[in-house]
């Protein structure tokens, strides 16, 4: 299952999140009040 974080959290650590999904081949769901997206590699 994908980890879920808020858009604010994603903004604070975007480079760290990119590194994490690249190394782990995992997905991170980024959510806000209006939308959601998935960061994956």
Secondary structure, DSSP 8 states (H G I E B T S, - for coil): --EEEEHHHHHHTHHHHHHHHHHH--EEEEE-SS-EEEEE-
